[in-house]
């Protein structure tokens, strides 16, 4: 572990022991996609600028990008579907349907 000065900001590097990639396959896939689609395509001049770009990409990823694993729906659509199904099948929903 050591400290590095990048343009007046001190960054501490920490080495983490690598695990087997198969243990975190979903995270590894997401990280690879995020790296290719966001980090490789933008030049970050400030921390605030980086936060804005990453937030915009997060909104696009969750609100307008369909995912095969979710039946070609967006994560927000999928979350709404799950919430609606829980409302209909939960104890409160069953009691209200009588």
MDTraj code that builds the backbone (N, CA, C; nanometers):
import mdtraj as md
import numpy as np

residues = "UNK UNK UNK UNK UNK UNK UNK UNK UNK UNK UNK UNK UNK UNK UNK UNK UNK UNK UNK UNK UNK UNK UNK UNK UNK UNK UNK UNK UNK UNK UNK UNK UNK UNK UNK UNK UNK UNK UNK UNK UNK UNK UNK UNK UNK UNK UNK UNK UNK UNK UNK UNK UNK UNK UNK UNK UNK UNK UNK UNK UNK UNK UNK UNK UNK UNK UNK UNK UNK UNK UNK UNK UNK UNK UNK UNK UNK UNK UNK UNK UNK UNK UNK UNK UNK UNK UNK UNK UNK UNK UNK UNK UNK UNK UNK UNK UNK UNK".split()
xyz = np.array([
    [0.0854, -0.1167, 0.0000],
    [0.0000, 0.0000, 0.0000],
    [0.0900, 0.1230, 0.0000],
    [0.0576, 0.2191, -0.0866],
    [0.1336, 0.3426, -0.0886],
    [0.0443, 0.4573, -0.1339],
    [0.0891, 0.5788, -0.1066],
    [0.0156, 0.6987, -0.1441],
    [0.0767, 0.7582, -0.2703],
    [-0.0091, 0.8013, -0.3620],
    [0.0345, 0.8628, -0.4859],
    [-0.0377, 0.9959, -0.4994],
    [0.0349, 1.0983, -0.5441],
    [-0.0236, 1.2312, -0.5611],
    [-0.0605, 1.2501, -0.7079],
    [-0.1922, 1.2588, -0.7378],
    [-0.2420, 1.2846, -0.8718],
    [-0.3045, 1.4223, -0.8761],
    [-0.2371, 1.5171, -0.9380],
    [-0.2896, 1.6523, -0.9559],
    [-0.3397, 1.7118, -0.8245],
    [-0.2656, 1.6959, -0.7190],
    [-0.2998, 1.7546, -0.5904],
    [-0.3891, 1.6695, -0.5025],
    [-0.4344, 1.5543, -0.5513],
    [-0.5178, 1.4651, -0.4700],
    [-0.4356, 1.3408, -0.4355],
    [-0.4261, 1.3105, -0.3085],
    [-0.3502, 1.1935, -0.2662],
    [-0.4407, 1.0714, -0.2742],
    [-0.3958, 0.9703, -0.3445],
    [-0.4723, 0.8481, -0.3634],
    [-0.3965, 0.7352, -0.2967],
    [-0.4636, 0.6620, -0.2126],
    [-0.4011, 0.5475, -0.1457],
    [-0.4395, 0.4211, -0.2227],
    [-0.3410, 0.3474, -0.2656],
    [-0.3669, 0.2229, -0.3358],
    [-0.3665, 0.1082, -0.2358],
    [-0.4597, 0.0195, -0.2503],
    [-0.4723, -0.0956, -0.1630],
    [-0.4828, -0.2192, -0.2515],
    [-0.4002, -0.3167, -0.2251],
    [-0.4043, -0.4389, -0.3016],
    [-0.4930, -0.5403, -0.2310],
    [-0.5851, -0.5949, -0.3071],
    [-0.6770, -0.6945, -0.2549],
    [-0.6405, -0.8275, -0.3191],
    [-0.6418, -0.9314, -0.2399],
    [-0.6125, -1.0637, -0.2948],
    [-0.7178, -1.0998, -0.3969],
    [-0.6746, -1.1472, -0.5106],
    [-0.7669, -1.1834, -0.6171],
    [-0.8349, -1.3155, -0.5857],
    [-0.9630, -1.3216, -0.6131],
    [-1.0377, -1.4451, -0.5973],
    [-1.0539, -1.5119, -0.7321],
    [-1.1278, -1.6179, -0.7350],
    [-1.1555, -1.6844, -0.8612],
    [-1.2667, -1.6065, -0.9313],
    [-1.2491, -1.5715, -1.0575],
    [-1.3505, -1.4924, -1.1269],
    [-1.4888, -1.5580, -1.1279],
    [-1.4945, -1.6896, -1.1273],
    [-1.6235, -1.7577, -1.1320],
    [-1.7060, -1.7310, -1.0062],
    [-1.6406, -1.6974, -0.8960],
    [-1.7128, -1.6688, -0.7721],
    [-1.7934, -1.5404, -0.7827],
    [-1.7510, -1.4496, -0.8682],
    [-1.8198, -1.3222, -0.8861],
    [-1.8498, -1.2992, -1.0332],
    [-1.9077, -1.3976, -1.1000],
    [-1.9277, -1.3893, -1.2445],
    [-2.0151, -1.2707, -1.2830],
    [-2.1229, -1.2459, -1.2100],
    [-2.2114, -1.1333, -1.2429],
    [-2.1388, -1.0009, -1.2257],
    [-2.0640, -0.9878, -1.1178],
    [-1.9897, -0.8644, -1.0925],
    [-1.8806, -0.8475, -1.1968],
    [-1.8106, -0.9565, -1.2305],
    [-1.7057, -0.9485, -1.3312],
    [-1.7634, -0.9066, -1.4654],
    [-1.8803, -0.9588, -1.5017],
    [-1.9444, -0.9223, -1.6275],
    [-1.9838, -0.7755, -1.6270],
    [-2.0466, -0.7310, -1.5175],
    [-2.0855, -0.5907, -1.5069],
    [-1.9635, -0.4994, -1.5128],
    [-1.8585, -0.5340, -1.4391],
    [-1.7377, -0.4510, -1.4381],
    [-1.6764, -0.4403, -1.5767],
    [-1.6740, -0.5503, -1.6503],
    [-1.6191, -0.5475, -1.7859],
    [-1.7006, -0.4584, -1.8775],
    [-1.8337, -0.4683, -1.8686],
    [-1.9219, -0.3854, -1.9499],
    [-1.9076, -0.2389, -1.9110],
    [-1.9060, -0.2118, -1.7816],
    [-1.8921, -0.0743, -1.7333],
    [-1.7595, -0.0152, -1.7800],
    [-1.6549, -0.0935, -1.7736],
    [-1.5230, -0.0463, -1.8145],
    [-1.5243, -0.0101, -1.9626],
    [-1.5785, -0.0998, -2.0464],
    [-1.5791, -0.0771, -2.1912],
    [-1.6684, 0.0397, -2.2303],
    [-1.7885, 0.0465, -2.1720],
    [-1.8865, 0.1442, -2.2162],
    [-1.8742, 0.2806, -2.1500],
    [-1.8100, 0.2881, -2.0362],
    [-1.8031, 0.4163, -1.9661],
    [-1.6597, 0.4635, -1.9467],
    [-1.5807, 0.3841, -1.8820],
    [-1.4465, 0.4297, -1.8463],
    [-1.3537, 0.4443, -1.9670],
    [-1.3684, 0.3578, -2.0671],
    [-1.2828, 0.3667, -2.1850],
    [-1.3274, 0.4751, -2.2825],
    [-1.4486, 0.5265, -2.2676],
    [-1.5007, 0.6214, -2.3655],
    [-1.5027, 0.7655, -2.3170],
    [-1.4686, 0.7898, -2.1920],
    [-1.4735, 0.9252, -2.1377],
    [-1.3386, 0.9644, -2.0776],
    [-1.3127, 1.0933, -2.0816],
    [-1.1935, 1.1503, -2.0211],
    [-1.2406, 1.2317, -1.9019],
    [-1.2053, 1.1907, -1.7825],
    [-1.2510, 1.2570, -1.6604],
    [-1.1506, 1.3630, -1.6188],
    [-1.1941, 1.4883, -1.6180],
    [-1.1063, 1.5976, -1.5800],
    [-1.1184, 1.6318, -1.4312],
    [-1.2402, 1.6126, -1.3763],
    [-1.2628, 1.6416, -1.2348],
    [-1.3436, 1.5286, -1.1733],
    [-1.3413, 1.5216, -1.0431],
    [-1.4206, 1.4208, -0.9735],
    [-1.5696, 1.4469, -0.9954],
    [-1.6092, 1.5738, -0.9926],
    [-1.7498, 1.6079, -1.0167],
    [-1.7949, 1.5671, -1.1560],
    [-1.7101, 1.5896, -1.2540],
    [-1.7423, 1.5492, -1.3910],
    [-1.7550, 1.3982, -1.4027],
    [-1.6681, 1.3256, -1.3358],
    [-1.6740, 1.1789, -1.3365],
    [-1.8031, 1.1310, -1.2723],
    [-1.8429, 1.1935, -1.1621],
    [-1.9672, 1.1544, -1.0948],
    [-2.0876, 1.1772, -1.1841],
    [-2.0898, 1.2896, -1.2564],
    [-2.2016, 1.3183, -1.3471],
    [-2.2107, 1.2141, -1.4585],
    [-2.0976, 1.1805, -1.5181],
    [-2.0967, 1.0832, -1.6270],
    [-2.1392, 0.9457, -1.5772],
    [-2.0888, 0.9051, -1.4619],
    [-2.1240, 0.7736, -1.4072],
    [-2.2717, 0.7703, -1.3680],
    [-2.3251, 0.8787, -1.3103],
    [-2.4678, 0.8846, -1.2749],
    [-2.5551, 0.8747, -1.3993],
    [-2.5165, 0.9454, -1.5064],
    [-2.5925, 0.9403, -1.6316],
    [-2.5915, 0.7988, -1.6880],
    [-2.4778, 0.7330, -1.6818],
    [-2.4694, 0.5961, -1.7308],
    [-2.5525, 0.5014, -1.6444],
    [-2.5546, 0.5255, -1.5147],
    [-2.6351, 0.4444, -1.4235],
    [-2.7841, 0.4591, -1.4552],
    [-2.8292, 0.5836, -1.4793],
    [-2.9693, 0.6056, -1.5153],
    [-3.0038, 0.5348, -1.6457],
    [-2.9169, 0.5479, -1.7448],
    [-2.9408, 0.4830, -1.8740],
    [-2.9458, 0.3314, -1.8576],
    [-2.8555, 0.2761, -1.7786],
    [-2.8472, 0.1313, -1.7569],
    [-2.9736, 0.0792, -1.6879],
    [-3.0251, 0.1535, -1.5904],
    [-3.1400, 0.1069, -1.5127],
    [-3.2746, 0.1419, -1.5732],
    [-3.2827, 0.2495, -1.6515],
    [-3.4124, 0.2981, -1.6973],
    [-3.4426, 0.2708, -1.8437],
    [-3.3426, 0.2590, -1.9286],
    [-3.3745, 0.2476, -2.0706],
    [-3.3016, 0.1352, -2.1429],
    [-3.2322, 0.0519, -2.0711],
    [-3.1552, -0.0539, -2.1357],
    [-3.2106, -0.1911, -2.0978],
    [-3.2695, -0.2630, -2.1939],
    [-3.3239, -0.3965, -2.1619],
    [-3.2119, -0.4971, -2.1346],
    [-3.2422, -0.5927, -2.0484],
    [-3.1456, -0.6959, -2.0103],
    [-3.2022, -0.8333, -2.0428],
    [-3.1223, -0.9157, -2.1065],
    [-3.1671, -1.0513, -2.1394],
    [-3.2059, -1.1295, -2.0157],
    [-3.1288, -1.1176, -1.9105],
    [-3.1542, -1.1948, -1.7884],
    [-3.2858, -1.1549, -1.7214],
    [-3.3394, -1.0379, -1.7569],
    [-3.4642, -0.9903, -1.6981],
    [-3.5790, -0.9984, -1.7976],
    [-3.5670, -1.0855, -1.8963],
    [-3.6734, -1.1009, -1.9950],
    [-3.6863, -0.9803, -2.0857],
    [-3.5759, -0.9203, -2.1231],
    [-3.5706, -0.8021, -2.2097],
    [-3.6431, -0.6808, -2.1513],
    [-3.6520, -0.6732, -2.0199],
    [-3.7053, -0.5526, -1.9554],
    [-3.5908, -0.4808, -1.8854],
    [-3.6146, -0.3543, -1.8536],
    [-3.5117, -0.2778, -1.7827],
    [-3.5152, -0.3155, -1.6351],
    [-3.4087, -0.2895, -1.5610],
    [-3.4116, -0.3189, -1.4169],
    [-3.5262, -0.2477, -1.3447],
    [-3.5582, -0.1241, -1.3828],
    [-3.6699, -0.0538, -1.3186],
    [-3.8030, -0.1218, -1.3493],
    [-3.8243, -0.1616, -1.4755],
    [-3.9474, -0.2327, -1.5114],
    [-3.9576, -0.3645, -1.4353],
    [-3.8467, -0.4365, -1.4273],
    [-3.8451, -0.5640, -1.3572],
    [-3.8767, -0.5456, -1.2090],
    [-3.8187, -0.4432, -1.1480],
    [-3.8461, -0.4158, -1.0060],
    [-3.9936, -0.3836, -0.9850],
    [-4.0538, -0.3086, -1.0759],
    [-4.1966, -0.2762, -1.0640],
    [-4.2819, -0.4023, -1.0787],
    [-4.2428, -0.4907, -1.1718],
    [-4.3163, -0.6167, -1.1897],
    [-4.3084, -0.7026, -1.0638],
    [-4.1918, -0.7116, -1.0042],
    [-4.1737, -0.7909, -0.8822],
    [-4.2556, -0.7293, -0.7688],
    [-4.2511, -0.5980, -0.7554],
    [-4.3277, -0.5311, -0.6498],
    [-4.4767, -0.5524, -0.6701],
    [-4.5237, -0.5454, -0.7937],
    [-4.6660, -0.5663, -0.8218],
    [-4.7069, -0.7099, -0.7914],
    [-4.6228, -0.8069, -0.8253],
    [-4.6572, -0.9466, -0.7974],
    [-4.6576, -0.9734, -0.6477],
    [-4.5723, -0.9068, -0.5736],
    [-4.5730, -0.9237, -0.4275],
    [-4.6973, -0.8608, -0.3673],
    [-4.7422, -0.7492, -0.4225],
    [-4.8639, -0.6854, -0.3730],
    [-4.9843, -0.7763, -0.3932],
    [-4.9880, -0.8485, -0.5061],
    [-5.1019, -0.9342, -0.5362],
    [-5.0965, -1.0651, -0.4589],
    [-4.9781, -1.1162, -0.4299],
    [-4.9677, -1.2475, -0.3656],
    [-4.9358, -1.2405, -0.2173],
    [-4.9059, -1.1223, -0.1665],
    [-4.8729, -1.1091, -0.0246],
    [-4.9964, -1.1206, 0.0627],
    [-4.9800, -1.1302, 0.1939],
    [-5.0930, -1.1449, 0.2846],
    [-5.1895, -1.0263, 0.2774],
    [-5.1390, -0.9075, 0.2587],
    [-5.2257, -0.7914, 0.2511],
    [-5.3091, -0.7968, 0.1225],
    [-5.2469, -0.8345, 0.0100],
    [-5.3165, -0.8419, -0.1164],
    [-5.4224, -0.9506, -0.1147],
    [-5.3938, -1.0646, -0.0528],
    [-5.4911, -1.1740, -0.0454],
    [-5.6095, -1.1353, 0.0426],
    [-5.5842, -1.0640, 0.1516],
    [-5.6932, -1.0234, 0.2407],
    [-5.7830, -0.9208, 0.1739],
    [-5.7256, -0.8329, 0.0926],
    [-5.8043, -0.7297, 0.0261],
    [-5.8823, -0.7839, -0.0925],
    [-5.8439, -0.8988, -0.1461],
    [-5.9132, -0.9536, -0.2626],
    [-6.0388, -1.0290, -0.2246],
    [-6.0631, -1.0549, -0.0964],
    [-6.1838, -1.1271, -0.0545],
    [-6.2983, -1.0389, -0.0471],
])
top = md.Topology()
chain = top.add_chain()
for i, resn in enumerate(residues, 1):
    res = top.add_residue(resn, chain, resSeq=i)
    for name in ("N", "CA", "C"):
        top.add_atom(name, md.element.get_by_symbol(name[0]), res)
traj = md.Trajectory(xyz[None], top)
